[in-house]
Amino acid sequence: MCLKLPGKSALRALAALFLIAASAYSINARAQNIYKCGNTYSSTACPEGRALDLSDERTPAQKQQTQAAARQDAQQADTLEKERLALEKAALKQPPSPTSTQHAVTPSKTAPVITQITPKRLKRPGKKPEAFIAEIPGTEKKPKVKKVVKKKQAAVN
C-alpha cells in the first residue's frame, strides 16, 4: 500500500499512523512500580525505598475537560499561525517606503509602550568628570598643613 499525498499532508499522515501504532502497542504494556530511594527514583526496589502510587486520580469529566482545552489550544494555535503567515505574505508584497529603511509595524493591542530614555547631563557642559577614587569610610586624607619656618633674623647691631 503506497500513499501519495502532497508535502505536509504526507508527513502528517505518517506521524498519525506512527502515533496510532505506538498507542496500540502501549495498551499491552504493563505498569511498572516506581520506587523513591532517598532523592532518586528507580524502577527497581532499593533497601530504604518506598513504592509510589502514580495512578491518574482524575474523574472522567476532568479528563474530558483537559482534552477539550488541549483541542481548543491547538485550534487557536492554528488560527494564529494562519494569521501570522497572511501578515507576512502581505508584508512581502508591499514595496519598502523610500524615506524609511525600517519595516512599518501595525500597532496591536498587545504592543508594548516604548519610551525614550535620555542620558543625564553634566552640570557644566565643558567640565570633565573628576576621577573616581575608592576610599574606606573613616580614612579620609586630611590636608597637610605646611609649616612656615620663620628665619630668625640675626641681630645686626
C-alpha positions as a Markdown table, in Angstrom:
| # | Residue | x | y | z |
|---|---|---|---|---|
| 1 | Met | 0.0 | 0.0 | 0.0 |
| 2 | Cys | 1.6 | 3.2 | -1.1 |
| 3 | Leu | 0.2 | 6.6 | 0.0 |
| 4 | Lys | 0.8 | 9.6 | -2.3 |
| 5 | Leu | 0.0 | 12.8 | -0.5 |
| 6 | Pro | 1.5 | 16.2 | -1.3 |
| 7 | Gly | 4.0 | 17.8 | 1.0 |
| 8 | Lys | 3.0 | 18.4 | 4.6 |
| 9 | Ser | 0.0 | 16.1 | 4.3 |
| 10 | Ala | 2.2 | 13.1 | 3.8 |
| 11 | Leu | 4.2 | 13.9 | 6.8 |
| 12 | Arg | 1.1 | 14.4 | 9.0 |
| 13 | Ala | -0.4 | 11.2 | 7.8 |
| 14 | Leu | 2.8 | 9.3 | 8.6 |
| 15 | Ala | 3.0 | 10.9 | 12.0 |
| 16 | Ala | -0.6 | 10.0 | 12.7 |
| 17 | Leu | 0.0 | 6.4 | 11.6 |
| 18 | Phe | 3.0 | 6.2 | 13.9 |
| 19 | Leu | 1.1 | 7.5 | 16.9 |
| 20 | Ile | -1.8 | 5.1 | 16.3 |
| 21 | Ala | 0.7 | 2.2 | 16.1 |
| 22 | Ala | 2.6 | 3.4 | 19.2 |
| 23 | Ser | -0.6 | 3.7 | 21.3 |
| 24 | Ala | -1.9 | 0.3 | 20.2 |
| 25 | Tyr | 1.5 | -1.2 | 21.3 |
| 26 | Ser | 1.4 | 0.7 | 24.6 |
| 27 | Ile | -2.0 | -0.7 | 25.6 |
| 28 | Asn | -0.4 | -4.1 | 26.1 |
| 29 | Ala | 2.4 | -2.7 | 28.2 |
| 30 | Arg | 2.0 | -3.4 | 31.9 |
| 31 | Ala | 2.5 | -0.8 | 34.5 |
| 32 | Gln | 5.8 | -0.7 | 36.4 |
| 33 | Asn | 6.3 | 0.2 | 40.0 |
| 34 | Ile | 8.4 | 3.3 | 40.7 |
| 35 | Tyr | 10.4 | 3.5 | 43.9 |
| 36 | Lys | 11.7 | 6.6 | 45.7 |
| 37 | Cys | 15.1 | 5.9 | 47.1 |
| 38 | Gly | 16.2 | 9.0 | 49.0 |
| 39 | Asn | 16.4 | 11.8 | 46.5 |
| 40 | Thr | 16.3 | 9.5 | 43.4 |
| 41 | Tyr | 13.6 | 7.5 | 41.6 |
| 42 | Ser | 14.1 | 4.0 | 40.3 |
| 43 | Ser | 12.2 | 1.1 | 38.7 |
| 44 | Thr | 14.0 | -1.4 | 40.9 |
| 45 | Ala | 13.4 | -1.7 | 44.7 |
| 46 | Cys | 16.1 | -0.4 | 47.0 |
| 47 | Pro | 16.6 | -1.1 | 50.7 |
| 48 | Glu | 15.0 | 2.0 | 52.1 |
| 49 | Gly | 12.8 | 2.8 | 49.1 |
| 50 | Arg | 9.1 | 3.0 | 49.1 |
| 51 | Ala | 6.7 | 2.3 | 46.2 |
| 52 | Leu | 4.9 | 5.3 | 44.8 |
| 53 | Asp | 1.2 | 5.3 | 43.7 |
| 54 | Leu | 1.2 | 7.0 | 40.3 |
| 55 | Ser | -2.3 | 6.3 | 39.2 |
| 56 | Asp | -4.4 | 9.0 | 37.5 |
| 57 | Glu | -7.0 | 10.1 | 40.0 |
| 58 | Arg | -8.9 | 12.5 | 37.8 |
| 59 | Thr | -12.5 | 11.8 | 37.1 |
| 60 | Pro | -13.7 | 11.1 | 33.5 |
| 61 | Ala | -15.2 | 14.6 | 33.4 |
| 62 | Gln | -11.8 | 16.2 | 34.4 |
| 63 | Lys | -10.1 | 14.1 | 31.7 |
| 64 | Gln | -12.6 | 15.3 | 29.1 |
| 65 | Gln | -12.2 | 18.9 | 30.2 |
| 66 | Thr | -8.4 | 18.6 | 29.8 |
| 67 | Gln | -8.7 | 17.1 | 26.3 |
| 68 | Ala | -11.2 | 19.8 | 25.3 |
| 69 | Ala | -8.8 | 22.5 | 26.5 |
| 70 | Ala | -5.9 | 20.9 | 24.6 |
| 71 | Arg | -8.0 | 20.8 | 21.4 |
| 72 | Gln | -9.1 | 24.4 | 21.8 |
| 73 | Asp | -5.4 | 25.5 | 22.3 |
| 74 | Ala | -4.4 | 23.6 | 19.2 |
| 75 | Gln | -7.2 | 25.3 | 17.2 |
| 76 | Gln | -6.2 | 28.7 | 18.5 |
| 77 | Ala | -2.5 | 28.0 | 17.6 |
| 78 | Asp | -3.5 | 27.0 | 14.1 |
| 79 | Thr | -5.6 | 30.2 | 13.7 |
| 80 | Leu | -2.8 | 32.4 | 15.0 |
| 81 | Glu | -0.3 | 30.7 | 12.6 |
| 82 | Lys | -2.6 | 31.3 | 9.6 |
| 83 | Glu | -2.9 | 35.0 | 10.6 |
| 84 | Arg | 0.8 | 35.4 | 11.0 |
| 85 | Leu | 1.5 | 33.8 | 7.6 |
| 86 | Ala | -1.1 | 36.0 | 6.0 |
| 87 | Leu | 0.5 | 39.1 | 7.6 |
| 88 | Glu | 4.0 | 38.0 | 6.5 |
| 89 | Lys | 2.8 | 37.4 | 2.9 |
| 90 | Ala | 1.1 | 40.8 | 2.8 |
| 91 | Ala | 4.3 | 42.5 | 4.2 |
| 92 | Leu | 6.4 | 40.9 | 1.4 |
| 93 | Lys | 4.0 | 42.3 | -1.3 |
| 94 | Gln | 4.3 | 45.9 | 0.0 |
| 95 | Pro | 7.2 | 47.8 | -1.5 |
| 96 | Pro | 9.5 | 49.5 | 1.0 |
| 97 | Ser | 8.9 | 53.2 | 1.6 |
| 98 | Pro | 11.6 | 55.4 | 0.1 |
| 99 | Thr | 12.0 | 57.6 | 3.2 |
| 100 | Ser | 12.5 | 54.8 | 5.7 |
| 101 | Thr | 14.5 | 51.6 | 5.6 |
| 102 | Gln | 12.6 | 50.1 | 8.5 |
| 103 | His | 9.6 | 48.0 | 8.1 |
| 104 | Ala | 6.3 | 49.6 | 9.1 |
| 105 | Val | 4.7 | 47.8 | 12.0 |
| 106 | Thr | 1.0 | 48.0 | 12.6 |
| 107 | Pro | 0.2 | 48.7 | 16.2 |
| 108 | Ser | -1.7 | 46.0 | 18.0 |
| 109 | Lys | -3.5 | 45.8 | 21.3 |
| 110 | Thr | -0.6 | 44.0 | 22.9 |
| 111 | Ala | 2.2 | 46.2 | 21.6 |
| 112 | Pro | 4.4 | 47.5 | 24.4 |
| 113 | Val | 4.7 | 51.2 | 25.0 |
| 114 | Ile | 8.2 | 52.4 | 24.2 |
| 115 | Thr | 9.6 | 55.4 | 26.0 |
| 116 | Gln | 12.7 | 57.3 | 25.2 |
| 117 | Ile | 15.3 | 57.5 | 27.9 |
| 118 | Thr | 17.6 | 60.5 | 27.8 |
| 119 | Pro | 21.0 | 60.3 | 29.5 |
| 120 | Lys | 21.9 | 62.5 | 32.4 |
| 121 | Arg | 23.8 | 65.7 | 31.5 |
| 122 | Leu | 26.8 | 67.0 | 33.3 |
| 123 | Lys | 26.3 | 70.0 | 35.5 |
| 124 | Arg | 28.7 | 72.2 | 33.4 |
| 125 | Pro | 28.9 | 71.3 | 29.7 |
| 126 | Gly | 32.7 | 72.0 | 29.4 |
| 127 | Lys | 33.8 | 70.3 | 32.6 |
| 128 | Lys | 35.1 | 66.8 | 32.6 |
| 129 | Pro | 34.1 | 64.5 | 35.5 |
| 130 | Glu | 36.6 | 64.0 | 38.2 |
| 131 | Ala | 38.4 | 60.7 | 38.5 |
| 132 | Phe | 36.8 | 58.2 | 40.9 |
| 133 | Ile | 38.9 | 57.2 | 43.9 |
| 134 | Ala | 37.6 | 54.5 | 46.2 |
| 135 | Glu | 38.2 | 55.1 | 49.9 |
| 136 | Ile | 37.4 | 53.2 | 53.0 |
| 137 | Pro | 35.0 | 55.1 | 55.2 |
| 138 | Gly | 36.7 | 56.9 | 58.1 |
| 139 | Thr | 40.1 | 57.1 | 56.5 |
| 140 | Glu | 39.8 | 60.4 | 54.7 |
| 141 | Lys | 43.0 | 62.1 | 54.0 |
| 142 | Lys | 43.5 | 65.3 | 55.9 |
| 143 | Pro | 45.0 | 68.2 | 54.1 |
| 144 | Lys | 48.7 | 68.6 | 55.0 |
| 145 | Val | 49.5 | 71.9 | 56.7 |
| 146 | Lys | 52.8 | 73.3 | 55.6 |
| 147 | Lys | 54.7 | 74.7 | 58.4 |
| 148 | Val | 56.1 | 78.1 | 57.7 |
| 149 | Val | 59.6 | 78.3 | 59.1 |
| 150 | Lys | 60.4 | 81.8 | 60.0 |
| 151 | Lys | 64.0 | 82.6 | 59.7 |
| 152 | Lys | 65.4 | 84.3 | 62.6 |
| 153 | Gln | 67.0 | 87.5 | 61.6 |
| 154 | Ala | 70.4 | 87.9 | 63.0 |
| 155 | Ala | 70.7 | 90.9 | 65.0 |
| 156 | Val | 72.9 | 93.2 | 63.0 |
| 157 | Asn | 73.5 | 95.6 | 65.7 |
